[in-house]
């Protein structure tokens, strides 16, 4: 019987301890991955030393180590996708703690859900608040994110998903384009960009609750600099909307977001009725969004 090749891309930087936990989880999978592609910054000597020692001691699966010199999350992701060759390609952040049956359940979800499923994804939960991240969700043409209400039920009615916890068919992962314009701050929104690429190619994305995982640094990353994060969120979202939805829909998208807002950036109407003190800060963010949407990128 043919055994599909399952490759996992792990991106890491200055977190050897977190990477060690991630590798330990991979060692204890009920269905072992066939290969790990670990991508690390070339200047991160401590993590590089850890990886080399681990590779020498490992005999469970093949390990490929790649180095990148450009800062940010997207360069290592692009390098990993360039090299990974498998029937299924998973992508994990080093600090995402998946379950011991993550590989097995991802493969099962593909088999049970039909040939048009191009990606299977899970939700992520903050380690300190236990509140799910905003994705998986569906972004409508006018700019509203409809976040999944019932996280215990499978659905393929999504086009955006959690970054750092996803599995693609190999034939799709090889065609994914990593947009370096999104390599801007911590809120890159590349999960939305990749999701819209999958949908635009005629495939579907399945949310599988059995792939849900804990993301240790999720809330910490957002809290480091909320203003900078919101600015990068706005800029990157504008790039993605223009790229995938076209200029004709920009007007509706801009109006909805300025008036209603999103989960992390409530719109003007919310603050007019709920919190007038912060009105000026939020209006500035809305103006930034409007400007970014209609600027050339």
C-alpha positions as CSV (number, residue, x, y, z in Angstrom):
1,X,0.0,0.0,0.0
2,X,1.3,3.4,-0.9
3,X,2.3,5.6,2.0
4,X,2.0,9.3,1.3
5,X,5.0,11.4,2.1
6,X,4.2,13.9,4.9
7,X,6.7,16.8,5.2
8,X,6.6,19.4,8.1
9,X,8.2,22.9,7.7
10,X,9.2,24.4,11.0
11,X,10.4,28.0,11.1
12,X,12.4,29.1,14.1
13,X,14.4,32.0,15.4
14,X,16.1,32.5,18.8
15,X,13.9,29.9,20.4
16,X,15.9,26.7,20.8
17,X,13.8,25.7,23.8
18,X,10.5,26.1,21.9
19,X,12.0,24.3,19.0
20,X,13.0,21.4,21.3
21,X,9.4,21.1,22.5
22,X,8.1,21.1,18.9
23,X,10.6,18.4,17.8
24,X,9.7,16.3,20.8
25,X,6.0,16.5,19.8
26,X,7.0,15.4,16.2
27,X,8.9,12.4,17.7
28,X,5.8,11.3,19.5
29,X,3.3,11.5,16.7
30,X,1.0,8.5,16.2
31,X,2.0,8.7,12.6
32,X,5.5,10.1,12.2
33,X,6.2,12.7,9.6
34,X,8.6,11.5,6.8
35,X,10.7,14.6,6.8
36,X,11.2,17.8,8.8
37,X,12.4,21.0,7.0
38,X,13.7,23.3,9.7
39,X,14.4,26.9,8.6
40,X,16.5,29.2,10.9
41,X,18.2,32.6,10.6
42,X,21.9,32.2,9.6
43,X,22.9,34.5,12.5
44,X,21.1,32.4,15.2
45,X,24.1,30.4,16.2
46,X,22.6,28.9,19.4
47,X,19.6,27.4,17.5
48,X,21.8,26.2,14.7
49,X,24.0,24.4,17.2
50,X,21.0,22.8,18.8
51,X,19.6,21.7,15.4
52,X,22.9,20.1,14.4
53,X,23.1,18.1,17.6
54,X,19.5,17.0,17.3
55,X,20.0,15.9,13.7
56,X,23.0,13.8,14.7
57,X,21.0,12.0,17.4
58,X,17.8,11.6,15.4
59,X,16.9,8.4,13.5
60,X,13.2,8.7,13.3
61,X,12.8,10.9,10.2
62,X,14.8,12.8,7.7
63,X,15.8,16.4,8.7
64,X,16.7,19.1,6.2
65,X,18.1,22.4,7.6
66,X,17.9,25.6,5.7
67,X,19.3,29.1,6.5
68,X,18.0,32.5,5.6
69,X,19.5,35.9,6.1
70,X,16.5,38.2,5.6
71,X,14.6,39.1,8.8
72,X,10.9,38.4,9.2
73,X,8.7,35.3,9.1
74,X,8.0,35.2,5.4
75,X,11.6,34.6,4.1
76,X,12.0,31.3,6.0
77,X,8.4,30.3,5.0
78,X,9.3,30.9,1.3
79,X,12.5,28.9,1.6
80,X,10.8,26.0,3.3
81,X,8.0,25.9,0.6
82,X,10.7,26.0,-2.1
83,X,12.4,22.9,-0.8
84,X,9.6,20.8,0.7
85,X,8.6,17.9,-1.5
86,X,5.8,15.7,-0.3
87,X,2.3,14.6,-0.9
88,X,1.3,16.7,2.1
89,X,3.2,19.6,3.5
90,X,2.5,21.0,7.0
91,X,3.7,24.3,8.4
92,X,4.2,24.9,12.0
93,X,5.6,27.7,14.1
94,X,8.2,26.5,16.6
95,X,6.0,27.6,19.6
96,X,2.8,26.0,18.4
97,X,2.0,22.9,20.5
98,X,-0.1,20.5,18.4
99,X,-1.5,17.2,19.6
100,X,0.3,13.9,19.3
101,X,-2.1,12.8,16.5
102,X,-1.7,16.0,14.5
103,X,-0.2,14.3,11.4
104,X,-2.6,11.4,11.6
105,X,-5.7,13.6,11.9
106,X,-4.6,15.9,9.1
107,X,-4.2,12.9,6.7
108,X,-7.6,11.5,7.8
109,X,-9.3,14.9,7.2
110,X,-8.0,14.9,3.7
111,X,-9.2,11.4,3.0
112,X,-12.6,11.8,4.5
113,X,-13.4,15.2,3.0
114,X,-12.9,14.6,-0.7
115,X,-10.5,15.5,-3.5
116,X,-11.3,19.2,-3.6
117,X,-9.9,19.9,-0.2
118,X,-6.6,21.6,-0.8
119,X,-5.7,22.6,2.8
120,X,-6.6,21.5,6.3
121,X,-6.1,23.9,9.1
122,X,-6.7,24.2,12.9
123,X,-7.4,27.0,15.3
124,X,-4.9,28.4,17.7
125,X,-5.4,29.3,21.4
126,X,-3.5,31.8,23.5
127,X,-1.5,30.1,26.2
128,X,-2.6,32.6,28.8
129,X,-6.2,33.5,27.9
130,X,-7.4,30.3,26.2
131,X,-9.3,32.5,23.8
132,X,-9.1,31.4,20.2
133,X,-7.4,33.5,17.6
134,X,-9.5,35.3,15.0
135,X,-9.0,32.6,12.4
136,X,-10.3,30.3,10.9
137,X,-12.8,32.7,9.3
138,X,-14.3,33.7,6.0
139,X,-13.6,37.2,4.6
140,X,-16.6,38.4,2.6
141,X,-16.3,40.6,-0.5
142,X,-17.3,43.7,1.4
143,X,-14.7,43.2,4.1
144,X,-16.3,41.4,7.0
145,X,-14.5,38.6,8.8
146,X,-17.0,35.9,9.8
147,X,-15.2,34.0,12.5
148,X,-16.2,30.3,13.0
149,X,-18.8,30.2,15.8
150,X,-18.6,26.5,16.6
151,X,-14.9,25.4,16.9
152,X,-15.9,21.8,17.5
153,X,-17.4,21.2,14.0
154,X,-15.6,20.8,10.7
155,X,-16.4,23.3,7.9
156,X,-15.0,24.1,4.5
157,X,-16.7,27.5,4.4
158,X,-13.5,29.5,5.1
159,X,-10.8,31.3,3.2
160,X,-8.6,32.6,6.1
161,X,-6.9,30.6,8.8
162,X,-4.4,30.6,11.6
163,X,-0.8,31.2,10.6
164,X,1.6,28.5,11.8
165,X,-0.8,25.5,11.9
166,X,-1.7,24.4,8.5
167,X,-1.3,21.4,6.0
168,X,-1.5,21.7,2.2
169,X,-1.6,19.1,-0.5
170,X,1.9,19.0,-2.1
171,X,0.6,20.0,-5.5
172,X,-0.7,23.2,-3.9
173,X,2.2,24.0,-1.6
174,X,4.6,24.0,-4.6
175,X,2.5,26.7,-6.3
176,X,2.0,29.0,-3.3
177,X,3.6,32.4,-3.6
178,X,4.9,34.2,-0.5
179,X,4.4,37.9,-0.9
180,X,7.3,39.8,0.6
181,X,5.3,43.0,0.7
182,X,3.6,41.4,3.7
183,X,6.9,41.0,5.6
184,X,5.9,44.0,7.6
185,X,5.7,43.8,11.4
186,X,4.3,40.9,13.4
187,X,0.8,40.8,11.9
188,X,1.7,39.7,8.4
189,X,-1.7,38.2,7.6
190,X,0.0,35.7,5.2
191,X,-2.6,33.1,6.3
192,X,-5.3,35.1,4.6
193,X,-3.1,35.6,1.5
194,X,-2.3,31.8,1.3
195,X,-6.0,31.0,1.9
196,X,-7.2,33.2,-0.9
197,X,-4.6,31.7,-3.2
198,X,-5.9,28.2,-2.5
199,X,-9.5,29.3,-3.0
200,X,-8.6,31.2,-6.2
201,X,-7.1,28.0,-7.6
202,X,-10.4,26.2,-7.3
203,X,-9.7,24.3,-4.1
204,X,-11.4,24.4,-0.7
205,X,-10.0,24.8,2.8
206,X,-11.2,22.6,5.6
207,X,-11.2,23.6,9.2
208,X,-10.5,20.5,11.3
209,X,-11.1,21.0,15.1
210,X,-8.8,18.0,15.8
211,X,-5.9,20.1,14.6
212,X,-6.5,22.9,17.1
213,X,-3.3,23.8,19.0
214,X,-1.9,26.0,21.7
215,X,0.3,28.9,20.6
216,X,2.5,30.0,23.4
217,X,3.6,33.4,22.2
218,X,0.4,34.5,20.5
219,X,-0.9,37.0,23.0
220,X,2.6,38.1,23.9
221,X,3.4,39.0,20.3
222,X,0.3,41.1,20.0
223,X,0.9,42.9,23.3
224,X,4.5,43.9,22.6
225,X,3.5,46.9,20.5
226,X,-0.2,47.2,19.8
227,X,0.1,50.4,17.8
228,X,2.7,48.9,15.5
229,X,0.8,45.7,15.1
230,X,-2.4,47.5,14.1
231,X,-0.4,49.6,11.6
232,X,1.1,46.5,10.0
233,X,-2.3,44.8,10.2
234,X,-3.8,47.6,8.2
235,X,-1.1,47.9,5.6
236,X,-0.9,44.2,4.9
237,X,-4.7,43.7,4.8
238,X,-4.9,46.5,2.3
239,X,-2.3,44.8,0.1
240,X,-4.2,41.5,0.2
241,X,-7.6,43.0,-0.5
242,X,-6.2,44.8,-3.6
243,X,-4.4,41.7,-4.7
244,X,-7.3,39.2,-4.5
245,X,-10.5,41.3,-4.7
246,X,-9.6,44.0,-7.2
247,X,-10.2,47.7,-7.1
248,X,-13.9,47.6,-7.8
249,X,-14.5,46.2,-4.3
250,X,-12.1,48.5,-2.5
251,X,-14.8,51.2,-1.9
252,X,-17.2,48.8,-0.1
253,X,-14.4,47.2,1.8
254,X,-13.1,50.6,3.0
255,X,-16.5,51.9,4.0
256,X,-17.3,48.7,6.0
257,X,-14.0,48.7,7.8
258,X,-14.1,52.4,8.7
259,X,-17.7,52.2,10.0
260,X,-17.8,48.7,11.5
261,X,-14.2,47.6,11.9
262,X,-12.9,44.2,12.7
263,X,-12.3,42.1,15.9
264,X,-9.1,43.8,16.9
265,X,-9.9,47.2,15.5
266,X,-13.5,48.3,16.2
267,X,-14.9,50.9,13.7
268,X,-16.0,54.5,14.3
269,X,-19.6,53.5,15.0
270,X,-18.6,51.3,17.9
271,X,-16.6,54.0,19.6
272,X,-19.2,56.7,18.9
273,X,-21.6,54.7,21.1
274,X,-19.3,52.8,23.4
275,X,-16.0,54.6,23.9
276,X,-15.7,58.2,22.8
277,X,-12.3,58.6,24.6
278,X,-10.5,56.5,22.0
279,X,-12.3,57.9,19.0
280,X,-9.4,59.9,17.7
281,X,-7.0,56.9,17.8
282,X,-9.4,54.7,16.0
283,X,-10.3,57.2,13.4
284,X,-6.7,57.6,12.6
285,X,-6.4,53.9,12.0
286,X,-9.4,54.0,9.8
287,X,-7.9,56.8,7.8
288,X,-4.7,54.8,7.4
289,X,-6.7,51.9,6.1
290,X,-8.6,54.0,3.6
291,X,-5.3,55.6,2.4
292,X,-3.5,52.3,2.2
293,X,-6.4,50.7,0.2
294,X,-6.3,53.3,-2.5
295,X,-2.6,53.9,-2.7
296,X,-0.6,52.0,-5.3
297,X,1.4,49.1,-3.7
